[in-house]
């Protein structure tokens, strides 16, 4: 792992000089600002039982489904299409370092984009002058959920990018995997065929992996170590599969 930091800094520099990064950031902030404005309009019409932060993080799935595939679909697919990954791996670097370098850069950009939304709450506090809008529990819990779950979401996007040479295909695969991870497990949980006693272990696993419920727990200030283990282990598995996929494609070529 001697070259990991070098690769990571290179990937970050490439993102910073790429105009599409700033276009994506502008679109992200515009969309999230639109949602935030809608939340405030609802609060101006009638009192709400929960803080704006708790409502704001309920829509975490929207940027995840559309932003993560855009951030990750190019990282390995483009390298394979251009044939530059083979050239890169002839240098003293390993496949693991390449995958982790690209993953780390995408994850840091993901955090930076979400972190910039903290400006919404700061501006609201400055103009409203009401500390209730800055309820630290839902706010800190929500950003903690974004940081922890983002580990897995970005890793899934990188894995999708390792499966294809085509960026568009990688983006569609990433979107499909993330949609299934966030919403598919919820649909399976409500399936009647899981009510059989023999399927109790499966039902427990599905119940354990409910990401929507995890978000609710985090914004209430409840952080379960089992949830942290779910995201960390899922991240490790997705990255391992990404590394194996890249190596398999290289051997096949």
C-alpha positions in Angstrom: 0.0 0.0 0.0 3.0 2.3 -0.4 1.6 4.0 -3.5 -2.0 4.4 -2.2 -1.6 8.0 -1.1 0.1 9.0 -4.3 -2.8 7.5 -6.4 -5.4 9.1 -4.1 -3.8 12.5 -4.4 -3.7 12.1 -8.2 -7.3 11.1 -8.4 -8.3 14.0 -6.3 -6.4 16.4 -8.5 -8.0 15.0 -11.6 -11.5 15.6 -10.0 -10.6 19.1 -9.1 -9.5 20.1 -12.6 -12.4 18.3 -14.2 -15.2 20.8 -15.1 -17.8 18.0 -14.8 -17.0 17.9 -11.0 -18.2 21.5 -10.6 -21.2 21.0 -12.8 -22.2 18.0 -10.7 -21.6 20.0 -7.5 -23.8 22.9 -8.8 -26.6 20.6 -9.8 -26.4 18.7 -6.5 -26.6 21.9 -4.4 -29.4 23.3 -6.6 -31.5 20.2 -6.2 -30.9 19.9 -2.5 -31.5 23.6 -2.1 -34.8 23.1 -3.8 -35.8 20.3 -1.4 -34.7 22.4 1.6 -36.7 25.3 0.4 -39.8 23.1 0.1 -39.3 21.8 3.7 -39.1 25.4 5.0 -42.3 26.3 3.2 -44.1 23.4 4.9 -42.8 24.6 8.2 -43.9 28.2 7.5 -47.5 27.0 6.9 -47.8 24.8 10.0 -45.8 23.7 13.0 -44.1 20.3 12.6 -43.3 17.7 15.2 -39.8 17.0 13.9 -36.9 19.3 13.1 -36.0 20.4 9.5 -32.8 18.3 9.7 -34.8 15.0 10.3 -37.0 15.8 7.3 -34.1 16.9 5.1 -32.2 13.6 5.6 -35.3 11.6 4.6 -34.5 12.4 1.0 -30.9 11.0 1.2 -31.8 8.3 -1.4 -32.4 10.8 -4.2 -28.8 12.2 -4.4 -27.5 8.7 -3.7 -29.3 7.1 -6.6 -28.2 9.8 -9.1 -25.0 11.3 -7.7 -23.1 8.1 -6.7 -23.4 6.5 -10.2 -22.2 9.7 -11.7 -19.2 9.9 -9.4 -18.1 6.3 -9.8 -19.2 5.1 -13.3 -16.1 6.5 -14.9 -13.4 5.5 -12.4 -12.7 2.0 -13.6 -14.9 1.6 -16.8 -13.1 4.5 -18.5 -9.7 3.1 -17.6 -10.6 -0.2 -19.1 -12.1 1.3 -22.2 -9.0 3.3 -22.9 -6.7 0.5 -21.9 -4.9 2.8 -19.5 -5.4 0.5 -16.5 -3.2 -2.2 -18.1 -0.5 0.5 -18.5 -1.0 1.7 -15.0 -0.6 -1.8 -13.5 2.7 -2.3 -15.3 4.1 0.3 -12.9 5.0 -0.7 -9.3 1.3 -0.4 -8.1 -1.2 -3.1 -7.3 -4.8 -3.5 -8.3 -5.8 -3.0 -4.7 -4.0 0.3 -4.6 -5.6 1.5 -7.9 -9.2 0.5 -6.7 -8.7 2.0 -3.3 -7.3 5.2 -4.7 -10.3 5.7 -7.0 -12.7 4.7 -4.3 -11.1 7.1 -1.8 -11.3 10.1 -4.2 -14.9 9.4 -5.0 -15.8 9.0 -1.3 -14.1 12.2 -0.3 -15.9 14.1 -3.0 -19.2 12.5 -1.9 -18.5 13.8 1.7 -17.6 17.2 0.4 -20.8 17.6 -1.5 -22.9 16.5 1.4 -20.9 18.6 3.8 -21.6 21.7 1.7 -25.3 21.3 2.5 -24.5 22.3 6.1 -24.5 25.8 4.7 -28.3 25.6 4.4 -28.7 25.1 8.1 -26.1 27.8 8.9 -27.9 30.4 6.7 -31.3 29.3 8.2 -29.9 29.8 11.7 -28.4 33.2 10.8 -31.6 34.6 9.3 -34.2 32.8 11.6 -32.2 33.3 14.8 -33.9 30.2 16.3 -31.7 27.5 17.7 -34.5 25.0 17.3 -33.7 24.9 13.6 -30.2 23.8 14.5 -31.2 20.8 16.7 -27.9 19.1 17.1 -29.3 15.5 17.5 -30.9 15.0 14.1 -28.3 17.2 12.4 -25.2 15.4 13.7 -27.0 12.0 13.4 -28.0 12.7 9.9 -24.5 13.6 8.7 -23.1 10.6 10.6 -25.5 8.4 8.7 -24.5 10.1 5.4 -20.8 9.4 6.2 -21.2 5.8 7.3 -23.7 4.7 4.6 -21.7 6.5 2.0 -18.9 4.1 2.5 -21.1 1.3 1.2 -22.9 3.3 -1.5 -19.7 4.5 -3.1 -18.1 1.0 -2.9 -21.1 -0.4 -4.7 -20.7 2.3 -7.4 -17.0 1.4 -7.8 -18.0 -2.3 -8.1 -20.5 -1.5 -10.8 -17.8 0.5 -12.7 -15.5 -2.6 -12.6 -18.0 -4.7 -14.4 -18.2 -2.9 -17.7 -16.1 -0.9 -20.1 -19.0 1.4 -20.9 -19.6 4.3 -18.5 -23.4 4.4 -19.3 -23.7 0.7 -18.5 -21.7 1.1 -15.3 -24.0 4.0 -14.3 -27.1 2.0 -14.9 -25.7 -1.0 -13.0 -24.8 1.3 -10.1 -28.2 2.8 -10.0 -29.9 -0.6 -10.1 -27.7 -2.0 -7.3 -28.3 1.0 -5.1 -32.0 1.0 -5.7 -32.2 -2.6 -4.8 -30.1 -2.0 -1.7 -32.2 0.9 -0.4 -35.7 0.0 -1.6 -35.6 -3.6 -2.7 -34.9 -5.0 0.7 -37.9 -3.1 2.0 -40.1 -4.7 -0.6 -38.7 -8.2 0.2 -39.4 -7.6 3.9 -43.1 -7.1 3.2 -43.3 -10.3 1.1 -45.7 -12.9 2.4 -43.5 -15.8 1.5 -41.0 -14.7 4.3 -43.6 -15.5 6.9 -42.7 -19.2 6.8 -40.9 -20.4 9.9 -38.1 -22.0 7.9 -37.2 -18.6 6.5 -36.8 -16.9 9.8 -33.0 -16.5 9.3 -33.6 -14.9 6.0 -36.2 -12.5 7.4 -33.8 -11.5 10.2 -31.1 -10.7 7.7 -33.5 -8.6 5.6 -34.8 -6.8 8.6 -31.2 -6.2 9.8 -30.3 -4.5 6.4 -33.2 -2.0 6.2 -31.3 1.2 5.3 -34.4 3.4 5.7 -34.7 2.3 9.3 -31.0 2.9 9.9 -31.4 6.5 8.8 -34.3 6.9 11.2 -32.2 5.5 14.1 -29.2 7.8 13.3 -31.3 11.0 13.2 -32.8 10.0 16.6 -29.3 9.7 17.9 -29.4 5.9 18.1 -26.3 4.3 16.6 -26.2 0.6 16.7 -22.8 -1.2 16.3 -24.6 -3.8 14.2 -25.5 -1.2 11.7 -21.9 0.1 11.6 -20.8 -3.5 11.0 -23.3 -3.9 8.2 -21.9 -0.9 6.3 -18.2 -1.6 7.0 -18.5 -5.3 6.0 -20.6 -4.5 3.0 -17.9 -1.9 1.9 -15.1 -4.4 2.3 -17.0 -7.0 0.3 -17.8 -4.6 -2.5 -14.2 -3.4 -2.8 -12.9 -7.0 -2.8 -15.3 -7.9 -5.6 -14.2 -4.8 -7.5 -10.5 -5.8 -7.1 -11.3 -9.4 -8.2 -13.4 -8.1 -11.1 -10.5 -5.9 -12.4 -8.0 -8.7 -12.1 -10.3 -11.2 -13.8 -10.8 -8.8 -16.7 -7.0 -8.3 -17.0 -6.4 -12.1 -17.1 -9.2 -12.5 -19.6 -7.6 -9.9 -21.9 
